[in-house]
Amino acid sequence: STTSYTNLRRRTLVDGHVAVQSNADGAHMVSSIKLRKRQWQLVIAGFAKDHTTLLTWDSGTISSEKLPPVKSASGSEFKSMYIAACGSNDVIKNVFDGRIASPQMWDHALVAEEIQQMISQELKAGLLVSVDFGDDQRSVAFTDEISGTTGELINMPTRGVTGPTWVGQVEAWSARPELYSAVHFHSDDLSDANWQITAEYPLPIELASGFYAIYLEAGDHEDWLTFIVTPSDTPSGDRLLILVPTLTYLAYANEPIFDPHVPLSRDLRDDWVKQQGLLSQYNWHKDGSGVAFASWRRPMMNLRPNYRYWLTGHPHGPGADLYLTHWLESVGIEYDMITDHDLDKLGTDALSSYRALATGCHPEYWTSNMLRVLAHFEEAGGRVAYLGGNGLAALVALHGEQPWVSEMRRRGDSVGLWDSDPGEAYFASDGHMGGSTRYQYLRGRELIGVDITGMGFADGQPYTKTSAATNPRASFVFKGVPESVIGDFGLHMGGAAGYEVDSADTRTGTPPHALVIASCDTVPPSYVQTEQRGAPRADMVFFETEGGGAVFSTSSITWTGSLSFENGNNPVSRITENVLRRFLDPKPFEYSRDLKGYIP
């Protein structure tokens, strides 16, 4: 206000010091008052014609300092307010890294007694603006409780984080929203690049469902923009349905090279990502907090068919899943494709017309709704071919107002990765608990029989048949496969069992009648063990469901990379074709409670 003092309750850091800046003339003044990192403190800025007062309240200790006055913009009415940034005429600058809780503005300078009343929320006289970020955590909007004016959070700063009054009372923000009155802002948040449409290309109506790319050329430069066509006609149970793991693609999108990893390949696109400060959900923000959000509406340089992952030197994401589609087309198995986003949005309707569902090679991240839909599909007699590794491993959530944004909360067993802070394991997007699915009601082993047990970057290894391979229930799997050793070859890391592998365990959800029909227990010692029970290994698992369906799991990311070895003339190809053609057959599977052949 140009006629009286105002006070703004917020936390501002310039190299650790409280600062004041005028939008009118750009004057910038840094005080000697320095704040402590990762500690809640109250900051009050009072503005008058002849001076500016800065005051901090930290555990009952007051620090204050007088600075020269700041020039006010013309006009005597309060019109707009920026939080966590400086703004004027829609030009945003000086974006803040850190948490802000309960910003307020008053029409006069507060004395010590009033500050005490404000802290206890008893002072109301002269209050112009008061925002409680604890309200409506699922939204990007927030409301000034005084005027009813709505504000908007830009680029998806993190909600569902603890505020200054949280001291461990609850673990879920939905139980006590008032304890989660903060927003964690990051200068490198990016949920929407706000691109304008520059060109449109209508797709032919007869275009088959599948992977495609737009090829771009400019001088000596070229690029491939990957996209997926979903079925436009009436789905048929005679066609295989492939679930494209777009949530996993999104989690790894723009993962730059970071210590302590040594890259096995170099790509100029990785260098560009690092130069631009783009981040994946495997990285940390500038202030050291984990990256919880990932968005389609931004550059994503590593989702190209010709991209090689710096961590493995092999295809990753869409490029790795082309191993499967190339092989399907070579053996004549017709297929449709839907994405994780489709499955979450459409629910059971997405699968109702299909008999068999196959996954990509790395379907790691799922929403809680997707898990429920998969469980319903299996209960109704659907057949699931899990052709990957590290699948159904962890939950993410899609934001209700911006469904192109995925949210992640890590907890517990994130080897070498960031973990959510205490009290922050629940998604702001939907209130559901995040983290590994092994902490959830529907666990991966209950749905596909296996869960991740190891990861590493040495050459892939083969499977060996077990005694359960001769069980009549699984005889169709090995038809025409006399070999006892399976997959000592491959285009992806040189073997059918590698990179990330899963195992069965009835103690943590594997159905007791499941058959482990082959296993790779020769995983190299360099593999990181990711769970407490047992050494890392890859288990090939088969079991029937009560509704007449069945599940087949290969438990390795590199399995599909062995399909087309020697033009498909190999046991990995024959096993996969045997399973998929039987799964597409309308004849129901006979549910068996036979417990023979299980390897604990």
C-alpha positions in Angstrom: 0.0 0.0 0.0 1.3 3.5 -0.8 -0.4 5.0 2.2 0.5 2.7 5.1 2.8 -0.1 6.3 2.2 -3.6 5.0 3.6 -6.9 6.3 4.2 -10.0 4.3 4.6 -13.3 6.1 7.0 -15.3 3.9 10.4 -16.8 3.8 12.8 -15.2 1.4 16.4 -16.3 0.8 19.2 -14.5 -1.1 22.3 -16.6 -0.3 20.7 -17.2 3.1 19.8 -13.5 3.7 16.4 -11.8 3.8 16.1 -9.4 0.9 13.6 -6.8 -0.4 13.2 -5.8 -4.0 11.0 -3.1 -5.6 9.2 -4.1 -8.7 8.8 -0.4 -9.6 12.4 0.6 -9.9 14.3 -2.7 -9.5 16.0 -1.6 -6.2 17.3 -4.6 -4.4 18.4 -4.6 -0.8 19.9 -7.5 1.1 19.8 -7.4 4.9 22.4 -8.8 7.3 19.7 -11.1 8.7 20.6 -14.7 7.7 18.2 -17.6 8.0 18.9 -21.2 8.8 18.5 -23.8 6.1 15.7 -26.3 6.4 14.3 -24.6 9.5 11.0 -22.8 9.8 11.3 -19.1 10.5 8.8 -16.3 10.4 9.8 -13.3 8.3 8.0 -9.9 8.3 8.6 -7.1 6.0 7.2 -3.7 6.8 7.1 -0.9 4.2 6.8 2.8 4.9 7.6 6.0 2.9 10.9 6.6 4.7 12.2 3.1 5.6 11.7 -0.6 5.3 11.7 -2.9 8.3 12.7 -6.5 8.2 12.1 -8.8 11.1 12.5 -12.5 11.7 11.0 -14.6 14.5 12.9 -17.8 15.2 12.0 -19.9 18.2 11.1 -16.8 20.2 14.2 -14.8 19.2 13.6 -11.6 17.2 16.1 -10.1 14.8 15.3 -6.8 13.0 16.9 -4.4 10.7 15.9 -1.1 9.0 16.7 -0.5 5.4 16.0 2.3 2.9 12.5 2.6 1.6 11.4 0.8 -1.6 9.7 2.7 -4.4 6.0 1.6 -4.8 4.3 1.1 -8.0 1.7 3.7 -8.9 -1.8 3.4 -7.5 -3.1 3.0 -4.0 -4.9 -0.3 -4.3 -3.5 -3.7 -3.8 -3.9 -5.5 -7.1 -1.8 -8.6 -7.2 0.6 -10.7 -5.2 3.3 -13.1 -6.3 4.5 -15.8 -3.9 7.9 -17.5 -4.4 8.9 -15.1 -7.2 9.1 -11.5 -8.2 6.6 -10.5 -10.9 5.5 -7.5 -12.9 3.4 -7.5 -16.1 3.6 -11.3 -16.3 7.4 -11.2 -16.3 8.5 -13.7 -13.6 12.0 -13.6 -12.1 14.0 -14.5 -9.0 12.2 -17.8 -8.5 12.5 -19.1 -4.9 13.8 -22.5 -3.8 12.3 -23.6 -0.5 9.0 -23.8 1.4 6.5 -21.1 2.2 3.6 -21.5 4.6 0.6 -19.2 5.4 1.5 -16.0 3.5 -0.3 -13.0 4.9 -0.5 -9.3 4.3 -1.6 -6.6 6.8 -2.5 -2.9 6.4 -0.2 -1.7 9.2 3.1 -2.4 10.8 2.7 -5.0 13.6 4.1 -4.4 17.0 5.5 -7.2 19.2 2.2 -7.9 20.9 0.4 -8.2 17.6 3.1 -10.5 16.3 2.4 -12.9 19.2 -1.3 -12.7 18.4 -0.6 -13.4 14.7 1.4 -16.5 15.6 -1.5 -17.8 17.7 -3.9 -16.8 14.9 -5.8 -14.4 17.1 -5.1 -11.2 15.3 -7.7 -10.4 12.6 -7.8 -6.6 12.5 -6.1 -5.1 9.4 -5.6 -8.4 7.7 -5.7 -7.9 3.9 -4.5 -11.3 2.6 -4.4 -14.7 4.2 -3.6 -18.0 2.4 -3.8 -21.4 3.9 -1.9 -23.8 1.6 -3.3 -26.8 3.6 -6.7 -26.4 1.9 -7.5 -28.4 -1.3 -4.1 -30.1 -1.7 -5.2 -31.9 -4.8 -5.6 -28.6 -6.7 -3.2 -26.2 -8.3 -5.5 -23.4 -7.0 -5.5 -21.7 -3.6 -7.8 -19.1 -2.1 -7.3 -15.9 -0.2 -9.5 -16.4 2.9 -10.2 -12.7 3.2 -11.3 -11.7 -0.3 -12.1 -15.1 -1.7 -9.7 -14.4 -4.6 -8.2 -17.5 -6.2 -4.5 -17.9 -6.9 -2.7 -20.4 -9.1 0.4 -22.5 -8.5 2.5 -22.4 -11.6 4.7 -25.4 -12.8 3.5 -27.7 -10.1 5.4 -26.9 -6.9 5.1 -29.7 -4.4 2.0 -29.8 -2.1 1.3 -32.3 0.6 4.5 -31.3 2.4 4.8 -30.6 6.1 4.4 -27.1 7.5 5.8 -25.3 10.6 3.3 -26.9 13.0 3.9 -30.5 11.9 5.8 -32.5 14.6 4.9 -36.0 13.6 1.2 -36.0 14.6 0.1 -37.7 11.4 1.7 -39.3 8.4 -1.0 -38.5 5.8 -1.8 -34.9 4.9 -5.5 -35.8 4.5 -5.8 -36.6 8.2 -4.7 -33.1 9.3 -4.5 -30.7 6.3 -3.8 -27.8 8.6 -0.4 -29.3 9.5 0.5 -29.3 5.8 0.1 -25.6 5.3 3.2 -25.3 3.1 4.2 -25.5 -0.6 7.7 -26.5 -1.6 8.8 -24.3 -4.5 11.7 -25.0 -6.8 13.2 -22.7 -9.4 13.6 -25.8 -11.7 9.9 -27.0 -11.5 8.4 -27.4 -15.0 5.0 -28.9 -15.6 4.1 -27.1 -18.8 6.4 -25.4 -21.4 3.3 -23.6 -22.8 4.2 -24.5 -26.4 1.9 -23.1 -29.1 0.8 -25.4 -31.9 3.0 -24.8 -34.9 1.9 -27.7 -37.2 -0.8 -30.3 -37.4 -0.8 -33.5 -39.3 -4.0 -35.6 -39.5 -3.3 -39.3 -39.1 -4.9 -41.7 -41.7 -8.0 -43.3 -40.2 -6.7 -46.7 -41.4 -3.5 -46.4 -39.5 -3.0 -49.5 -37.4 -2.4 -49.2 -33.6 1.3 -49.2 -32.7 4.5 -47.2 -32.3 5.2 -44.4 -34.8 7.5 -41.4 -35.0 7.5 -38.1 -36.9 10.8 -37.6 -38.7 12.1 -34.1 -38.7 15.0 -32.8 -40.7 16.7 -29.4 -40.7 20.0 -29.1 -42.6 22.4 -31.7 -41.1 20.1 -32.2 -38.1 17.4 -34.8 -37.7 15.0 -35.9 -35.0 12.4 -38.6 -34.3 9.3 -37.7 -32.2 7.8 -40.9 -30.9 4.0 -41.3 -30.5 1.5 -44.1 -30.0 -1.7 -44.8 -32.0 -4.4 -46.5 -29.9 -7.1 -48.6 -31.6 -9.8 -46.6 -33.5 -12.0 -49.5 -34.4 -13.9 -52.0 -32.3 -11.3 -54.0 -30.2 -11.1 -57.7 -30.8 -10.3 -60.5 -28.3 -8.3 -62.2 -31.1 -5.7 -59.4 -31.0 -3.1 -59.1 -28.3 -3.3 -55.9 -26.3 0.1 -54.3 -25.4 0.2 -52.0 -22.4 2.8 -49.4 -23.2 4.5 -48.3 -19.9 4.2 -44.5 -20.5 4.3 -43.8 -16.7 7.7 -45.4 -16.6 8.8 -43.6 -19.7 7.8 -40.4 -18.0 9.7 -41.2 -14.8 12.9 -41.7 -16.7 12.4 -38.9 -19.2 15.4 -36.5 -19.2 17.4 -38.4 -16.6 20.8 -36.7 -16.9 24.1 -38.4 -16.1 24.7 -38.1 -12.4 27.3 -39.3 -9.9 28.4 -41.8 -8.9 27.4 -43.5 -12.1 29.9 -43.9 -15.0 28.1 -43.6 -18.4 28.5 -46.5 -20.7 27.5 -44.4 -23.7 27.4 -40.7 -24.6 24.6 -38.9 -26.4 24.5 -35.2 -27.2 20.9 -35.2 -26.1 21.9 -36.1 -22.6 24.4 -33.3 -22.6 21.7 -30.8 -23.8 19.4 -32.0 -21.0 22.0 -31.3 -18.4 22.8 -27.9 -19.9 19.2 -26.9 -19.8 18.7 -28.1 -16.2 15.9 -30.6 -17.1 15.3 -33.3 -14.5 13.7 -36.7 -14.2 12.0 -38.2 -11.1 15.3 -39.9 -10.4 17.0 -36.6 -9.7 17.2 -33.9 -7.1 16.2 -30.2 -7.3 18.8 -27.5 -6.8 17.9 -27.3 -3.1 18.5 -31.0 -2.6 14.9 -32.2 -2.4 13.7 -35.0 -4.7 11.9 -34.4 -8.0 8.3 -35.5 -7.3 6.7 -34.4 -10.6 7.2 -35.3 -14.3 5.2 -33.9 -17.2 4.6 -34.7 -20.9 4.5 -30.9 -21.7 8.2 -30.3 -21.8 11.2 -31.5 -23.9 11.9 -35.2 -23.3 15.0 -35.9 -25.2 15.6 -39.6 -24.4 12.2 -40.9 -25.7 13.6 -41.4 -29.2 13.7 -44.8 -31.0 17.5 -44.3 -31.7 18.4 -43.3 -28.1 20.8 -45.4 -26.1 20.6 -45.2 -22.3 23.9 -43.8 -20.8 23.5 -46.2 -17.8 23.5 -49.4 -19.9 24.6 -48.4 -23.4 21.4 -50.1 -24.8 17.9 -49.0 -25.9 15.7 -47.8 -23.2 12.0 -46.8 -23.0 10.3 -46.8 -26.4 13.5 -48.0 -28.1 13.6 -51.1 -25.9 9.9 -51.9 -26.4 10.5 -52.0 -30.2 12.2 -55.4 -29.7 8.7 -56.7 -28.8 6.7 -55.1 -31.6 9.3 -56.0 -34.2 9.1 -59.7 -33.1 5.3 -59.7 -33.0 5.1 -58.5 -36.6 7.7 -61.1 -37.7 5.7 -64.0 -36.3 2.4 -62.7 -37.4 0.7 -61.9 -34.0 -1.7 -59.0 -34.4 -1.8 -56.5 -31.6 -3.3 -53.2 -30.4 -1.6 -50.7 -28.0 -2.9 -48.7 -25.1 -0.9 -46.6 -22.7 -0.7 -46.5 -18.9 -2.6 -43.2 -19.2 -5.4 -44.8 -21.1 -5.7 -47.7 -18.6 -5.9 -45.3 -15.7 -8.5 -43.1 -17.4 -10.7 -45.7 -19.0 -10.5 -48.3 -16.2 -12.0 -51.8 -16.9 -13.5 -50.6 -20.2 -9.9 -50.4 -21.6 -9.5 -54.2 -21.3 -13.0 -55.6 -21.5 -12.8 -56.5 -25.2 -9.5 -58.3 -25.0 -8.5 -61.8 -23.9 -4.8 -61.3 -23.4 -2.6 -58.4 -22.2 1.1 -58.2 -22.6 3.4 -55.7 -21.0 6.5 -53.8 -22.3 9.9 -54.8 -21.0 10.0 -52.3 -18.1 6.5 -51.5 -16.7 7.8 -50.2 -13.3 5.3 -47.5 -12.3 1.6 -47.9 -11.9 -1.3 -45.9 -10.4 -3.4 -47.6 -7.7 -6.4 -47.6 -10.2 -4.3 -49.4 -12.8 -3.5 -52.2 -10.2 -7.2 -52.5 -9.4 -8.1 -52.8 -13.1 -5.5 -55.4 -13.7 -6.8 -57.4 -10.7 -10.3 -57.2 -12.1 -9.1 -58.3 -15.5 -7.4 -61.4 -14.0 -10.4 -62.2 -11.9 -12.7 -62.1 -15.0 -10.5 -64.6 -16.8 -8.0 -62.3 -18.6 -4.6 -63.6 -19.4 -1.5 -61.5 -18.5 1.9 -62.0 -20.1 4.4 -60.0 -18.1 7.3 -59.8 -20.5 9.6 -57.6 -18.5 11.5 -57.0 -15.3 11.0 -54.6 -12.3 7.3 -54.4 -13.1 4.4 -53.2 -11.0 7.2 -52.1 -8.6 6.0 -48.7 -7.4 3.1 -46.3 -7.4 2.7 -42.9 -9.0 -0.4 -40.7 -9.2 -1.8 -38.6 -12.1 -2.8 -35.1 -11.2 -6.6 -34.6 -11.6 -6.4 -31.1 -13.0 -3.3 -31.6 -15.1 -3.3 -35.3 -16.1 -0.2 -34.9 -18.2 1.7 -34.6 -14.8 2.8 -37.7 -12.8 3.6 -37.5 -9.1 6.1 -39.8 -7.3 6.8 -40.3 -3.6 9.7 -42.5 -2.7 9.9 -44.3 0.6 11.9 -47.0 2.3 14.0 -49.0 -0.2 15.1 -46.5 -2.8 18.7 -47.7 -3.3 20.9 -44.7 -4.1 17.9 -42.4 -4.8 16.0 -39.7 -2.9 13.4 -40.6 -0.3 10.4 -38.5 0.7 10.8 -36.5 3.9 9.1 -37.8 7.1 5.3 -37.3 6.9 5.4 -36.9 3.1 4.9 -40.3 1.6 1.3 -39.5 0.4 0.5 -38.1 -3.0 -0.8 -34.6 -3.1 -2.6 -35.5 -6.3 -5.0 -38.1 -4.7 -4.0 -38.7 -1.1 -2.9 -42.3 -1.7 0.3 -43.6 -0.1 3.2 -43.7 -2.6 6.3 -45.9 -2.6 6.9 -49.5 -3.5 3.8 -51.7 -4.2 5.1 -54.2 -1.7 3.6 -51.9 0.9 0.2 -51.7 -0.8 -2.9 -53.8 -0.7 -2.4 -55.1 -4.2 1.3 -56.2 -4.4 3.1 -57.1 -7.6 3.7 -60.7 -6.5 -0.1 -61.2 -6.1 -0.8 -60.0 -9.6 2.1 -61.3 -11.6 3.8 -63.7 -9.2 7.1 -61.9 -8.9 8.8 -58.8 -7.5 12.1 -57.1 -8.2 15.1 -58.6 -6.4 18.1 -57.2 -8.2 19.6 -54.8 -10.8 22.9 -54.5 -12.5 24.8 -53.8 -15.7 26.8 -56.9 -16.4 26.0 -59.1 -19.3 22.7 -60.9 -19.2 22.5 -64.6 -18.2 20.4 -67.6 -19.3 17.6 -69.4 -17.5 17.6 -73.1 -16.7 14.5 -75.2 -16.6 13.4 -76.4 -13.2 11.6 -79.7 -12.3 8.3 -77.8 -12.6 8.9 -77.4 -16.3 7.6 -81.0 -16.8 4.3 -80.2 -14.9 1.4 -80.9 -17.4 -0.1 -77.5 -16.5 2.8 -75.7 -18.1 3.5 -78.2 -20.9 2.3 -75.7 -23.6 5.0 -73.2 -22.6 7.9 -75.5 -23.7 6.4 -77.1 -26.7 9.2 -77.4 -29.3 11.8 -76.3 -26.7 14.0 -79.3 -25.8 16.8 -77.1 -24.5 17.3 -77.0 -20.7 19.3 -73.7 -20.9 17.3 -70.8 -22.3 18.5 -67.4 -23.4 22.3 -67.4 -23.3 22.1 -64.8 -26.1 20.4 -61.6 -26.9 20.5 -58.2 -28.5 19.8 -56.5 -25.1 22.9 -56.9 -22.8 23.7 -60.3 -24.3 21.3 -62.5 -22.4 17.6 -63.1 -21.6 18.0 -62.5 -17.8 19.5 -59.2 -17.1 19.5 -55.5 -16.1 16.6 -55.8 -13.6 15.2 -59.2 -12.5 12.4 -60.5 -10.3 11.7 -63.5 -8.2 8.8 -65.4 -6.7 8.1 -65.7 -3.0 4.9 -67.1 -1.4 5.7 -65.2 1.8 5.1 -61.9 0.1 2.3 -62.6 -2.3 3.1 -65.2 -4.9 0.1 -67.5 -5.3 0.9 -70.8 -3.6 0.0 -72.8 -6.7 2.3 -70.8 -9.0 5.0 -72.8 -10.9 8.5 -71.5 -11.2 9.3 -73.3 -14.5 12.7 -71.8 -15.1 15.1 -69.7 -13.2 18.3 -67.8 -13.5 20.2 -67.9 -10.2 23.5 -67.1 -11.8 23.0 -63.3 -11.6 26.4 -61.7 -11.4 27.6 -60.7 -7.9 27.8 -57.0 -9.1 23.9 -56.9 -9.1 22.5 -54.8 -6.3 20.1 -56.7 -4.1 16.8 -54.8 -3.8 14.9 -56.8 -1.2 15.8 -58.6 2.0 14.8 -62.1 1.2 17.0 -64.2 -1.0 19.7 -63.5 -3.5 18.9 -61.7 -6.8 17.5 -64.1 -9.5 15.1 -64.2 -12.4 12.1 -66.6 -12.0 9.9 -67.7 -14.9 6.5 -68.1 -13.4 3.1 -69.5 -14.6 -0.1 -69.8 -12.7 -3.9 -70.0 -13.5 -6.6 -67.8 -12.0 -10.0 -68.9 -10.7 -11.8 -67.0 -13.5 -10.2 -69.2 -16.3 -7.3 -66.9 -17.0 -3.6 -67.3 -16.4 -0.4 -65.3 -15.8 3.0 -65.9 -17.3 6.0 -63.8 -16.1 9.5 -63.7 -17.5 10.9 -61.5 -14.8 13.7 -59.8 -16.8 14.0 -56.5 -18.7 16.2 -58.1 -21.3 13.9 -61.0 -22.2 12.3 -59.2 -25.2 15.8 -58.3 -26.5 16.4 -62.1 -27.1 13.2 -62.6 -29.1 14.6 -61.8 -32.6 18.1 -63.3 -32.1 19.0 -65.4 -35.1 15.8 -64.1 -36.8 13.6 -65.5 -34.1 14.9 -69.1 -34.4 15.6 -69.5 -30.7 13.9 -70.9 -27.6 13.0 -67.5 -26.1 11.0 -66.8 -29.3 9.3 -70.2 -29.2 8.4 -69.9 -25.6 6.9 -66.5 -26.0 4.9 -67.4 -29.1 3.6 -70.6 -27.4 2.4 -68.5 -24.4 0.8 -65.7 -26.4 -1.0 -68.0 -28.9 -2.4 -70.1 -26.0 -3.4 -66.9 -24.2 -5.3 -65.7 -27.3 -7.1 -69.0 -27.5 -10.6 -68.7 -26.0 -10.4 -72.0 -24.2 -10.4 -71.3 -20.5 -7.6 -72.4 -18.3 -8.4 -74.9 -15.6 -7.7 -73.5 -12.2 -5.5 -75.8 -10.2 -4.5 -75.9 -6.5 -1.6 -78.2 -7.3 1.3 -77.1 -5.1 3.9 -79.3 -6.7 6.9 -77.6 -8.4 7.0 -74.3 -6.6 10.5 -73.2 -5.7 10.4 -71.1 -2.5 
